[in-house]
């Protein structure tokens, strides 16, 4: 049986599989990798996996393609590795996957490359929805529930909070400098960026959490059964995932950050009081410099001013993203 036979088998499995040489250039890309990432073989073959194609980040937002690449470690010591990361989808958003790296050896046992196998992690129920899914109950741009449905969910959950049968966390999210995206790239690109933000947000949530397109560039996320620690971690993860998302437009990248207000519902308060508090916390993030999370106890995200590559426009980035400088917001 020739190599094509085995490649045909690999193309049928649901996991993503790709091979790299010692210098991390991609030599094989299967059908599962295309389905998970949106990139087809023509987009990636011959390119380095660190050229801004997948740009793996971990839960802390660390750029693994530059600092701590699993495949580089596999090829260095010949030992397999497994980790959880977020890869970059062709549509711009981040996708949570489990990656497993294994060495490739020649007949002499020398490591000549590596193979990475990646599979999607359990995702939020709204992750992966598209505006083309023909669900007239969902927001046509983002694929998320619209505000009308979100308000119904929120009233139901607040009733449970009032009965003290559950807890509820809320994230009020607003995309920073979004008007500049529309003004520069047009409304079609603006819609693409909103979808990107929506999907990166959904991919940072648990299965039963409810992300909602609240209106314009605003999103509301309901987190039932969560405590303060979980609320803080979720809010920061969403912020990080959006910061590490971008849409390629020719030689430049359209990217935004988000300002987030995060709070826990109080059993004795009304829905309007909860929304008002989360909105005020979000604006506190805006006023503190954007691209951060503010909770009832103060600022959660300590972001400093980041250098901007090649332009003084923070939401317009040329070429491959700078590892240390996302400059948005």
Helices and strands as residue ranges (DSSP letters): H 3-12, E 16-21, E 26-29, H 31-37, H 41-44, H 70-77, E 81-88, E 94-105, E 111-120, G 131-133, E 145-146, H 147-162, E 168-175, H 178-185, H 187-202, E 210-215, E 218-224, H 228-243, E 247-249, E 252-254, E 258-264, H 271-287, E 293-295, E 298-299, E 316-318
